[in-house]
């Protein structure tokens, strides 16, 4: 199989899709899902000392925003 042409005109694309009974509009995006329950498991963060680093970073961001 090889590409022999590109069809770029929207009207032509719509006609072709209609002829082969395919949707002419893109599907609607699905709603976002919830993160997994262990996404921010505090015990994992505390074990790796990441919780303190995150809190310090957030504090720096807040201070820099107001300065």
PQR file with spaces between the fields and no chain letter, atoms N, CA, C, O and H, PARSE charges and radii, in Angstrom:
ATOM       1  N    UNK     1       0.848   -1.162    0.000 -0.4000 1.5000
ATOM       2  CA   UNK     1       0.000    0.000    0.000 -0.0000 2.0000
ATOM       3  C    UNK     1       0.904    1.240    0.000  0.5500 1.7000
ATOM       4  O    UNK     1       1.937    1.267    0.670 -0.5500 1.4000
ATOM       5  N    UNK     2       0.508    2.244   -0.747 -0.4000 1.5000
ATOM       6  CA   UNK     2       1.277    3.482   -0.767 -0.0000 2.0000
ATOM       7  C    UNK     2       0.339    4.669   -0.931  0.5500 1.7000
ATOM       8  O    UNK     2      -0.762    4.529   -1.465 -0.5500 1.4000
ATOM       9  H    UNK     2      -0.331    2.222   -1.291  0.4000 1.0000
ATOM      10  N    UNK     3       0.767    5.809   -0.482 -0.4000 1.5000
ATOM      11  CA   UNK     3      -0.029    7.039   -0.582 -0.0000 2.0000
ATOM      12  C    UNK     3       0.105    7.570   -2.007  0.5500 1.7000
ATOM      13  O    UNK     3       1.211    7.740   -2.519 -0.5500 1.4000
ATOM      14  H    UNK     3       1.661    5.923   -0.048  0.4000 1.0000
ATOM      15  N    UNK     4      -1.039    7.828   -2.635 -0.4000 1.5000
ATOM      16  CA   UNK     4      -1.014    8.365   -3.998 -0.0000 2.0000
ATOM      17  C    UNK     4      -1.562    9.788   -4.058  0.5500 1.7000
ATOM      18  O    UNK     4      -1.354   10.490   -5.047 -0.5500 1.4000
ATOM      19  H    UNK     4      -1.938    7.690   -2.219  0.4000 1.0000
ATOM      20  N    UNK     5      -2.271   10.227   -2.988 -0.4000 1.5000
ATOM      21  CA   UNK     5      -2.808   11.586   -2.976 -0.0000 2.0000
ATOM      22  C    UNK     5      -3.217   11.977   -1.558  0.5500 1.7000
ATOM      23  O    UNK     5      -3.501   11.122   -0.719 -0.5500 1.4000
ATOM      24  H    UNK     5      -2.440    9.657   -2.184  0.4000 1.0000
ATOM      25  N    UNK     6      -3.240   13.269   -1.313 -0.4000 1.5000
ATOM      26  CA   UNK     6      -3.767   13.828   -0.078 -0.0000 2.0000
ATOM      27  C    UNK     6      -4.976   14.674   -0.435  0.5500 1.7000
ATOM      28  O    UNK     6      -4.910   15.529   -1.319 -0.5500 1.4000
ATOM      29  H    UNK     6      -3.010   13.963   -1.994  0.4000 1.0000
ATOM      30  N    UNK     7      -6.075   14.433    0.255 -0.4000 1.5000
ATOM      31  CA   UNK     7      -7.274   15.242    0.033 -0.0000 2.0000
ATOM      32  C    UNK     7      -7.354   16.224    1.184  0.5500 1.7000
ATOM      33  O    UNK     7      -7.442   15.828    2.346 -0.5500 1.4000
ATOM      34  H    UNK     7      -6.129   13.739    0.973  0.4000 1.0000
ATOM      35  N    UNK     8      -7.324   17.514    0.856 -0.4000 1.5000
ATOM      36  CA   UNK     8      -7.289   18.546    1.883 -0.0000 2.0000
ATOM      37  C    UNK     8      -8.536   19.419    1.924  0.5500 1.7000
ATOM      38  O    UNK     8      -8.751   20.127    2.908 -0.5500 1.4000
ATOM      39  H    UNK     8      -7.253   17.836   -0.088  0.4000 1.0000
ATOM      40  N    UNK     9      -9.354   19.388    0.891 -0.4000 1.5000
ATOM      41  CA   UNK     9     -10.534   20.253    0.855 -0.0000 2.0000
ATOM      42  C    UNK     9     -11.623   19.673    1.760  0.5500 1.7000
ATOM      43  O    UNK     9     -12.039   18.532    1.562 -0.5500 1.4000
ATOM      44  H    UNK     9      -9.179   18.813    0.092  0.4000 1.0000
ATOM      45  N    UNK    10     -12.092   20.441    2.749 -0.4000 1.5000
ATOM      46  CA   UNK    10     -13.097   19.938    3.691 -0.0000 2.0000
ATOM      47  C    UNK    10     -14.376   19.441    3.009  0.5500 1.7000
ATOM      48  O    UNK    10     -14.946   18.432    3.424 -0.5500 1.4000
ATOM      49  H    UNK    10     -11.754   21.368    2.910  0.4000 1.0000
ATOM      50  N    UNK    11     -14.823   20.135    1.980 -0.4000 1.5000
ATOM      51  CA   UNK    11     -16.058   19.732    1.300 -0.0000 2.0000
ATOM      52  C    UNK    11     -15.900   18.348    0.654  0.5500 1.7000
ATOM      53  O    UNK    11     -16.803   17.515    0.737 -0.5500 1.4000
ATOM      54  H    UNK    11     -14.360   20.955    1.643  0.4000 1.0000
ATOM      55  N    UNK    12     -14.765   18.113    0.019 -0.4000 1.5000
ATOM      56  CA   UNK    12     -14.502   16.824   -0.617 -0.0000 2.0000
ATOM      57  C    UNK    12     -14.401   15.716    0.429  0.5500 1.7000
ATOM      58  O    UNK    12     -14.934   14.623    0.236 -0.5500 1.4000
ATOM      59  H    UNK    12     -14.032   18.790   -0.048  0.4000 1.0000
ATOM      60  N    UNK    13     -13.726   15.999    1.521 -0.4000 1.5000
ATOM      61  CA   UNK    13     -13.591   15.014    2.599 -0.0000 2.0000
ATOM      62  C    UNK    13     -14.961   14.641    3.151  0.5500 1.7000
ATOM      63  O    UNK    13     -15.239   13.463    3.374 -0.5500 1.4000
ATOM      64  H    UNK    13     -13.294   16.887    1.677  0.4000 1.0000
ATOM      65  N    UNK    14     -15.814   15.632    3.372 -0.4000 1.5000
ATOM      66  CA   UNK    14     -17.161   15.383    3.884 -0.0000 2.0000
ATOM      67  C    UNK    14     -17.962   14.523    2.918  0.5500 1.7000
ATOM      68  O    UNK    14     -18.667   13.608    3.344 -0.5500 1.4000
ATOM      69  H    UNK    14     -15.587   16.589    3.191  0.4000 1.0000
ATOM      70  N    UNK    15     -17.865   14.800    1.640 -0.4000 1.5000
ATOM      71  CA   UNK    15     -18.596   14.005    0.642 -0.0000 2.0000
ATOM      72  C    UNK    15     -18.134   12.549    0.647  0.5500 1.7000
ATOM      73  O    UNK    15     -18.955   11.632    0.608 -0.5500 1.4000
ATOM      74  H    UNK    15     -17.292   15.543    1.294  0.4000 1.0000
ATOM      75  N    UNK    16     -16.830   12.342    0.694 -0.4000 1.5000
ATOM      76  CA   UNK    16     -16.303   10.972    0.692 -0.0000 2.0000
ATOM      77  C    UNK    16     -16.755   10.224    1.940  0.5500 1.7000
ATOM      78  O    UNK    16     -17.210    9.084    1.848 -0.5500 1.4000
ATOM      79  H    UNK    16     -16.163   13.087    0.726  0.4000 1.0000
ATOM      80  N    UNK    17     -16.632   10.855    3.104 -0.4000 1.5000
ATOM      81  CA   UNK    17     -17.040   10.191    4.344 -0.0000 2.0000
ATOM      82  C    UNK    17     -18.533    9.874    4.344  0.5500 1.7000
ATOM      83  O    UNK    17     -18.944    8.812    4.811 -0.5500 1.4000
ATOM      84  H    UNK    17     -16.262   11.781    3.179  0.4000 1.0000
ATOM      85  N    UNK    18     -19.334   10.782    3.827 -0.4000 1.5000
ATOM      86  CA   UNK    18     -20.779   10.542    3.753 -0.0000 2.0000
ATOM      87  C    UNK    18     -21.100    9.353    2.852  0.5500 1.7000
ATOM      88  O    UNK    18     -21.972    8.545    3.170 -0.5500 1.4000
ATOM      89  H    UNK    18     -19.000   11.645    3.447  0.4000 1.0000
ATOM      90  N    UNK    19     -20.403    9.249    1.743 -0.4000 1.5000
ATOM      91  CA   UNK    19     -20.649    8.147    0.800 -0.0000 2.0000
ATOM      92  C    UNK    19     -20.337    6.780    1.395  0.5500 1.7000
ATOM      93  O    UNK    19     -20.977    5.789    1.042 -0.5500 1.4000
ATOM      94  H    UNK    19     -19.694    9.906    1.484  0.4000 1.0000
ATOM      95  N    UNK    20     -19.369    6.719    2.286 -0.4000 1.5000
ATOM      96  CA   UNK    20     -19.004    5.423    2.877 -0.0000 2.0000
ATOM      97  C    UNK    20     -19.600    5.248    4.282  0.5500 1.7000
ATOM      98  O    UNK    20     -19.159    4.403    5.062 -0.5500 1.4000
ATOM      99  H    UNK    20     -18.849    7.524    2.573  0.4000 1.0000
ATOM     100  N    UNK    21     -20.614    6.071    4.580 -0.4000 1.5000
ATOM     101  CA   UNK    21     -21.351    5.999    5.852 -0.0000 2.0000
ATOM     102  C    UNK    21     -20.460    6.118    7.083  0.5500 1.7000
ATOM     103  O    UNK    21     -20.621    5.386    8.060 -0.5500 1.4000
ATOM     104  H    UNK    21     -20.972    6.757    3.947  0.4000 1.0000
ATOM     105  N    UNK    22     -19.520    7.056    7.015 -0.4000 1.5000
ATOM     106  CA   UNK    22     -18.659    7.352    8.161 -0.0000 2.0000
ATOM     107  C    UNK    22     -19.033    8.726    8.710  0.5500 1.7000
ATOM     108  O    UNK    22     -19.509    9.578    7.960 -0.5500 1.4000
ATOM     109  H    UNK    22     -19.389    7.651    6.222  0.4000 1.0000
ATOM     110  N    UNK    23     -18.827    8.954   10.005 -0.4000 1.5000
ATOM     111  CA   UNK    23     -19.172   10.268   10.575 -0.0000 2.0000
ATOM     112  C    UNK    23     -18.327   11.375    9.942  0.5500 1.7000
ATOM     113  O    UNK    23     -17.149   11.184    9.637 -0.5500 1.4000
ATOM     114  H    UNK    23     -18.440    8.262   10.615  0.4000 1.0000
ATOM     115  N    UNK    24     -18.946   12.511    9.757 -0.4000 1.5000
ATOM     116  CA   UNK    24     -18.236   13.643    9.153 -0.0000 2.0000
ATOM     117  C    UNK    24     -17.715   14.615   10.213  0.5500 1.7000
ATOM     118  O    UNK    24     -16.956   15.529    9.894 -0.5500 1.4000
ATOM     119  H    UNK    24     -19.903   12.666   10.004  0.4000 1.0000
ATOM     120  N    UNK    25     -18.113   14.426   11.452 -0.4000 1.5000
ATOM     121  CA   UNK    25     -17.636   15.267   12.555 -0.0000 2.0000
ATOM     122  C    UNK    25     -16.801   14.414   13.512  0.5500 1.7000
ATOM     123  O    UNK    25     -17.066   13.222   13.667 -0.5500 1.4000
ATOM     124  H    UNK    25     -18.730   13.684   11.711  0.4000 1.0000
ATOM     125  N    UNK    26     -15.792   15.018   14.154 -0.4000 1.5000
ATOM     126  CA   UNK    26     -14.986   14.248   15.104 -0.0000 2.0000
ATOM     127  C    UNK    26     -15.812   13.882   16.338  0.5500 1.7000
ATOM     128  O    UNK    26     -16.767   14.586   16.663 -0.5500 1.4000
ATOM     129  H    UNK    26     -15.577   15.986   14.028  0.4000 1.0000
ATOM     130  N    UNK    27     -15.464   12.800   17.027 -0.4000 1.5000
ATOM     131  CA   UNK    27     -16.204   12.433   18.241 -0.0000 2.0000
ATOM     132  C    UNK    27     -15.965   13.441   19.356  0.5500 1.7000
ATOM     133  O    UNK    27     -14.931   14.108   19.399 -0.5500 1.4000
ATOM     134  H    UNK    27     -14.688   12.228   16.763  0.4000 1.0000
ATOM     135  N    UNK    28     -16.933   13.541   20.253 -0.4000 1.5000
ATOM     136  CA   UNK    28     -16.773   14.423   21.412 -0.0000 2.0000
ATOM     137  C    UNK    28     -15.783   13.797   22.375  0.5500 1.7000
ATOM     138  O    UNK    28     -15.779   12.576   22.539 -0.5500 1.4000
ATOM     139  H    UNK    28     -17.773   13.000   20.218  0.4000 1.0000
ATOM     140  N    UNK    29     -14.942   14.599   23.019 -0.4000 1.5000
ATOM     141  CA   UNK    29     -13.990   14.026   23.973 -0.0000 2.0000
ATOM     142  C    UNK    29     -14.711   13.450   25.195  0.5500 1.7000
ATOM     143  O    UNK    29     -15.728   13.979   25.643 -0.5500 1.4000
ATOM     144  H    UNK    29     -14.945   15.590   22.886  0.4000 1.0000
ATOM     145  N    UNK    30     -14.171   12.383   25.705 -0.4000 1.5000
ATOM     146  CA   UNK    30     -14.730   11.777   26.915 -0.0000 2.0000
ATOM     147  C    UNK    30     -14.361   12.627   28.117  0.5500 1.7000
ATOM     148  O    UNK    30     -13.332   13.303   28.104 -0.5500 1.4000
ATOM     149  H    UNK    30     -13.345   11.954   25.341  0.4000 1.0000
ATOM     150  N    UNK    31     -15.196   12.602   29.168 -0.4000 1.5000
ATOM     151  CA   UNK    31     -14.833   13.360   30.364 -0.0000 2.0000
ATOM     152  C    UNK    31     -13.595   12.748   31.028  0.5500 1.7000
ATOM     153  O    UNK    31     -13.343   11.548   30.917 -0.5500 1.4000
ATOM     154  H    UNK    31     -16.031   12.053   29.178  0.4000 1.0000
ATOM     155  N    UNK    32     -12.847   13.580   31.704 -0.4000 1.5000
ATOM     156  CA   UNK    32     -11.645   13.112   32.395 -0.0000 2.0000
ATOM     157  C    UNK    32     -12.030   12.171   33.523  0.5500 1.7000
ATOM     158  O    UNK    32     -13.089   12.316   34.134 -0.5500 1.4000
ATOM     159  H    UNK    32     -13.051   14.555   31.794  0.4000 1.0000
ATOM     160  N    UNK    33     -11.169   11.215   33.791 -0.4000 1.5000
ATOM     161  CA   UNK    33     -11.438   10.286   34.882 -0.0000 2.0000
ATOM     162  C    UNK    33     -10.714   10.742   36.134  0.5500 1.7000
ATOM     163  O    UNK    33      -9.792   11.554   36.067 -0.5500 1.4000
ATOM     164  H    UNK    33     -10.309   11.097   33.294  0.4000 1.0000
ATOM     165  N    UNK    34     -11.132   10.221   37.269 -0.4000 1.5000
ATOM     166  CA   UNK    34     -10.483   10.529   38.531 -0.0000 2.0000
ATOM     167  C    UNK    34      -9.096    9.888   38.567  0.5500 1.7000
ATOM     168  O    UNK    34      -8.876    8.848   37.946 -0.5500 1.4000
ATOM     169  H    UNK    34     -11.882    9.561   37.323  0.4000 1.0000
ATOM     170  N    UNK    35      -8.159   10.506   39.293 -0.4000 1.5000
ATOM     171  CA   UNK    35      -6.849    9.870   39.424 -0.0000 2.0000
ATOM     172  C    UNK    35      -6.961    8.613   40.271  0.5500 1.7000
ATOM     173  O    UNK    35      -7.927    8.462   41.019 -0.5500 1.4000
ATOM     174  H    UNK    35      -8.337   11.350   39.798  0.4000 1.0000
ATOM     175  N    UNK    36      -5.997    7.709   40.172 -0.4000 1.5000
ATOM     176  CA   UNK    36      -6.047    6.524   41.026 -0.0000 2.0000
ATOM     177  C    UNK    36      -5.995    6.918   42.499  0.5500 1.7000
ATOM     178  O    UNK    36      -5.459    7.970   42.848 -0.5500 1.4000
ATOM     179  H    UNK    36      -5.212    7.831   39.565  0.4000 1.0000
ATOM     180  N    UNK    37      -6.547    6.081   43.349 -0.4000 1.5000
ATOM     181  CA   UNK    37      -6.641    6.427   44.770 -0.0000 2.0000
ATOM     182  C    UNK    37      -5.279    6.594   45.422  0.5500 1.7000
ATOM     183  O    UNK    37      -5.142    7.385   46.356 -0.5500 1.4000
ATOM     184  H    UNK    37      -6.982    5.227   43.065  0.4000 1.0000
ATOM     185  N    UNK    38      -4.281    5.879   44.960 -0.4000 1.5000
ATOM     186  CA   UNK    38      -2.959    5.993   45.575 -0.0000 2.0000
ATOM     187  C    UNK    38      -2.092    7.042   44.878  0.5500 1.7000
ATOM     188  O    UNK    38      -0.870    7.043   45.031 -0.5500 1.4000
ATOM     189  H    UNK    38      -4.392    5.237   44.202  0.4000 1.0000
ATOM     190  N    UNK    39      -2.728    7.935   44.111 -0.4000 1.5000
ATOM     191  CA   UNK    39      -1.995    8.938   43.344 -0.0000 2.0000
ATOM     192  C    UNK    39      -1.081    9.778   44.217  0.5500 1.7000
ATOM     193  O    UNK    39       0.091    9.963   43.890 -0.5500 1.4000
ATOM     194  H    UNK    39      -3.720    7.934   43.986  0.4000 1.0000
ATOM     195  N    UNK    40      -1.601   10.285   45.317 -0.4000 1.5000
ATOM     196  CA   UNK    40      -0.788   11.073   46.244 -0.0000 2.0000
ATOM     197  C    UNK    40      -0.824   10.430   47.625  0.5500 1.7000
ATOM     198  O    UNK    40      -1.252   11.049   48.599 -0.5500 1.4000
ATOM     199  H    UNK    40      -2.553   10.134   45.582  0.4000 1.0000
ATOM     200  N    UNK    41      -0.380    9.209   47.696 -0.4000 1.5000
ATOM     201  CA   UNK    41      -0.316    8.500   48.969 -0.0000 2.0000
ATOM     202  C    UNK    41       0.721    9.195   49.843  0.5500 1.7000
ATOM     203  O    UNK    41       1.916    9.154   49.550 -0.5500 1.4000
ATOM     204  H    UNK    41      -0.032    8.706   46.904  0.4000 1.0000
ATOM     205  N    UNK    42       0.260    9.834   50.921 -0.4000 1.5000
ATOM     206  CA   UNK    42       1.138   10.627   51.774 -0.0000 2.0000
ATOM     207  C    UNK    42       2.285    9.805   52.360  0.5500 1.7000
ATOM     208  O    UNK    42       3.382   10.333   52.544 -0.5500 1.4000
ATOM     209  H    UNK    42      -0.711    9.868   51.159  0.4000 1.0000
ATOM     210  N    UNK    43       2.055    8.521   52.658 -0.4000 1.5000
ATOM     211  CA   UNK    43       3.122    7.712   53.243 -0.0000 2.0000
ATOM     212  C    UNK    43       4.276    7.536   52.260  0.5500 1.7000
ATOM     213  O    UNK    43       5.433    7.496   52.676 -0.5500 1.4000
ATOM     214  H    UNK    43       1.164    8.092   52.509  0.4000 1.0000
ATOM     215  N    UNK    44       3.983    7.430   50.966 -0.4000 1.5000
ATOM     216  CA   UNK    44       5.042    7.310   49.965 -0.0000 2.0000
ATOM     217  C    UNK    44       5.854    8.596   49.931  0.5500 1.7000
ATOM     218  O    UNK    44       7.084    8.560   49.885 -0.5500 1.4000
ATOM     219  H    UNK    44       3.043    7.462   50.627  0.4000 1.0000
ATOM     220  N    UNK    45       5.163    9.734   49.953 -0.4000 1.5000
ATOM     221  CA   UNK    45       5.866   11.012   49.914 -0.0000 2.0000
ATOM     222  C    UNK    45       6.725   11.209   51.155  0.5500 1.7000
ATOM     223  O    UNK    45       7.856   11.685   51.050 -0.5500 1.4000
ATOM     224  H    UNK    45       4.164    9.764   49.991  0.4000 1.0000
ATOM     225  N    UNK    46       6.206   10.850   52.333 -0.4000 1.5000
ATOM     226  CA   UNK    46       6.964   11.029   53.567 -0.0000 2.0000
ATOM     227  C    UNK    46       8.180   10.111   53.592  0.5500 1.7000
ATOM     228  O    UNK    46       9.249   10.515   54.050 -0.5500 1.4000
ATOM     229  H    UNK    46       5.288   10.464   52.418  0.4000 1.0000
ATOM     230  N    UNK    47       8.031    8.882   53.106 -0.4000 1.5000
ATOM     231  CA   UNK    47       9.156    7.945   53.085 -0.0000 2.0000
ATOM     232  C    UNK    47      10.302    8.482   52.247  0.5500 1.7000
ATOM     233  O    UNK    47      11.466    8.269   52.586 -0.5500 1.4000
ATOM     234  H    UNK    47       7.163    8.553   52.734  0.4000 1.0000
ATOM     235  N    UNK    48      10.001    9.157   51.186 -0.4000 1.5000
ATOM     236  CA   UNK    48      11.041    9.655   50.294 -0.0000 2.0000
ATOM     237  C    UNK    48      11.412   11.110   50.573  0.5500 1.7000
ATOM     238  O    UNK    48      12.188   11.711   49.830 -0.5500 1.4000
ATOM     239  H    UNK    48       9.055    9.330   50.911  0.4000 1.0000
ATOM     240  N    UNK    49      10.864   11.666   51.631 -0.4000 1.5000
ATOM     241  CA   UNK    49      11.111   13.050   52.016 -0.0000 2.0000
ATOM     242  C    UNK    49      10.659   14.032   50.931  0.5500 1.7000
ATOM     243  O    UNK    49      11.128   15.169   50.887 -0.5500 1.4000
ATOM     244  H    UNK    49      10.234   11.178   52.234  0.4000 1.0000
ATOM     245  N    UNK    50       9.752   13.592   50.058 -0.4000 1.5000
ATOM     246  CA   UNK    50       9.272   14.460   48.986 -0.0000 2.0000
ATOM     247  C    UNK    50       8.227   15.456   49.479  0.5500 1.7000
ATOM     248  O    UNK    50       8.082   16.543   48.921 -0.5500 1.4000
ATOM     249  H    UNK    50       9.372   12.668   50.094  0.4000 1.0000
ATOM     250  N    UNK    51       7.501   15.077   50.530 -0.4000 1.5000
ATOM     251  CA   UNK    51       6.452   15.968   51.030 -0.0000 2.0000
ATOM     252  C    UNK    51       7.048   17.298   51.459  0.5500 1.7000
ATOM     253  O    UNK    51       6.487   18.350   51.153 -0.5500 1.4000
ATOM     254  H    UNK    51       7.618   14.194   50.984  0.4000 1.0000
ATOM     255  N    UNK    52       8.175   17.272   52.163 -0.4000 1.5000
ATOM     256  CA   UNK    52       8.815   18.522   52.592 -0.0000 2.0000
ATOM     257  C    UNK    52       9.285   19.341   51.396  0.5500 1.7000
ATOM     258  O    UNK    52       9.149   20.564   51.378 -0.5500 1.4000
ATOM     259  H    UNK    52       8.630   16.418   52.411  0.4000 1.0000
ATOM     260  N    UNK    53       9.840   18.655   50.399 -0.4000 1.5000
ATOM     261  CA   UNK    53      10.301   19.369   49.210 -0.0000 2.0000
ATOM     262  C    UNK    53       9.140   20.023   48.475  0.5500 1.7000
ATOM     263  O    UNK    53       9.264   21.153   48.001 -0.5500 1.4000
ATOM     264  H    UNK    53       9.951   17.661   50.414  0.4000 1.0000
ATOM     265  N    UNK    54       8.021   19.329   48.376 -0.4000 1.5000
ATOM     266  CA   UNK    54       6.837   19.883   47.710 -0.0000 2.0000
ATOM     267  C    UNK    54       6.331   21.094   48.475  0.5500 1.7000
ATOM     268  O    UNK    54       6.027   22.126   47.879 -0.5500 1.4000
ATOM     269  H    UNK    54       7.920   18.411   48.761  0.4000 1.0000
ATOM     270  N    UNK    55       6.239   20.971   49.796 -0.4000 1.5000
ATOM     271  CA   UNK    55       5.755   22.097   50.615 -0.0000 2.0000
ATOM     272  C    UNK    55       6.681   23.293   50.506  0.5500 1.7000
ATOM     273  O    UNK    55       6.208   24.426   50.417 -0.5500 1.4000
ATOM     274  H    UNK    55       6.486   20.132   50.281  0.4000 1.0000
ATOM     275  N    UNK    56       7.999   23.072   50.512 -0.4000 1.5000
ATOM     276  CA   UNK    56       8.948   24.175   50.371 -0.0000 2.0000
ATOM     277  C    UNK    56       8.800   24.838   49.012  0.5500 1.7000
ATOM     278  O    UNK    56       8.835   26.064   48.907 -0.5500 1.4000
ATOM     279  H    UNK    56       8.384   22.151   50.585  0.4000 1.0000
ATOM     280  N    UNK    57       8.635   24.027   47.966 -0.4000 1.5000
ATOM     281  CA   UNK    57       8.473   24.571   46.624 -0.0000 2.0000
ATOM     282  C    UNK    57       7.209   25.423   46.537  0.5500 1.7000
ATOM     283  O    UNK    57       7.235   26.531   46.000 -0.5500 1.4000
ATOM     284  H    UNK    57       8.607   23.031   48.051  0.4000 1.0000
ATOM     285  N    UNK    58       6.102   24.899   47.070 -0.4000 1.5000
ATOM     286  CA   UNK    58       4.840   25.646   47.034 -0.0000 2.0000
ATOM     287  C    UNK    58       4.983   26.938   47.831  0.5500 1.7000
ATOM     288  O    UNK    58       4.469   27.974   47.410 -0.5500 1.4000
ATOM     289  H    UNK    58       6.081   23.999   47.506  0.4000 1.0000
ATOM     290  N    UNK    59       5.666   26.901   48.968 -0.4000 1.5000
ATOM     291  CA   UNK    59       5.874   28.107   49.765 -0.0000 2.0000
ATOM     292  C    UNK    59       6.687   29.139   49.016  0.5500 1.7000
ATOM     293  O    UNK    59       6.380   30.330   49.057 -0.5500 1.4000
ATOM     294  H    UNK    59       6.084   26.059   49.310  0.4000 1.0000
ATOM     295  N    UNK    60       7.741   28.679   48.319 -0.4000 1.5000
ATOM     296  CA   UNK    60       8.556   29.589   47.525 -0.0000 2.0000
ATOM     297  C    UNK    60       7.735   30.225   46.411  0.5500 1.7000
ATOM     298  O    UNK    60       7.872   31.418   46.138 -0.5500 1.4000
ATOM     299  H    UNK    60       7.990   27.711   48.285  0.4000 1.0000
ATOM     300  N    UNK    61       6.875   29.426   45.764 -0.4000 1.5000
ATOM     301  CA   UNK    61       6.032   29.962   44.686 -0.0000 2.0000
ATOM     302  C    UNK    61       5.125   31.056   45.225  0.5500 1.7000
ATOM     303  O    UNK    61       4.960   32.099   44.592 -0.5500 1.4000
ATOM     304  H    UNK    61       6.764   28.457   45.986  0.4000 1.0000
ATOM     305  N    UNK    62       4.536   30.819   46.398 -0.4000 1.5000
ATOM     306  CA   UNK    62       3.610   31.812   46.973 -0.0000 2.0000
ATOM     307  C    UNK    62       4.362   33.074   47.338  0.5500 1.7000
ATOM     308  O    UNK    62       3.890   34.174   47.053 -0.5500 1.4000
ATOM     309  H    UNK    62       4.670   29.972   46.912  0.4000 1.0000
ATOM     310  N    UNK    63       5.548   32.937   47.977 -0.4000 1.5000
ATOM     311  CA   UNK    63       6.332   34.106   48.353 -0.0000 2.0000
ATOM     312  C    UNK    63       6.772   34.880   47.120  0.5500 1.7000
ATOM     313  O    UNK    63       6.695   36.109   47.101 -0.5500 1.4000
ATOM     314  H    UNK    63       5.932   32.043   48.209  0.4000 1.0000
ATOM     315  N    UNK    64       7.232   34.176   46.093 -0.4000 1.5000
ATOM     316  CA   UNK    64       7.688   34.864   44.879 -0.0000 2.0000
ATOM     317  C    UNK    64       6.532   35.577   44.184  0.5500 1.7000
ATOM     318  O    UNK    64       6.731   36.618   43.558 -0.5500 1.4000
ATOM     319  H    UNK    64       7.295   33.179   46.108  0.4000 1.0000
ATOM     320  N    UNK    65       5.335   35.026   44.289 -0.4000 1.5000
ATOM     321  CA   UNK    65       4.175   35.641   43.645 -0.0000 2.0000
ATOM     322  C    UNK    65       3.866   36.998   44.263  0.5500 1.7000
ATOM     323  O    UNK    65       3.487   37.929   43.553 -0.5500 1.4000
ATOM     324  H    UNK    65       5.173   34.181   44.797  0.4000 1.0000
ATOM     325  N    UNK    66       4.025   37.120   45.581 -0.4000 1.5000
ATOM     326  CA   UNK    66       3.659   38.348   46.273 -0.0000 2.0000
ATOM     327  C    UNK    66       4.813   39.347   46.348  0.5500 1.7000
ATOM     328  O    UNK    66       4.608   40.486   46.769 -0.5500 1.4000
ATOM     329  H    UNK    66       4.334   36.364   46.158  0.4000 1.0000
ATOM     330  N    UNK    67       6.012   38.948   45.953 -0.4000 1.5000
ATOM     331  CA   UNK    67       7.164   39.864   46.023 -0.0000 2.0000
ATOM     332  C    UNK    67       7.371   40.564   44.711  0.5500 1.7000
ATOM     333  O    UNK    67       8.291   41.371   44.579 -0.5500 1.4000
ATOM     334  H    UNK    67       6.179   38.024   45.612  0.4000 1.0000
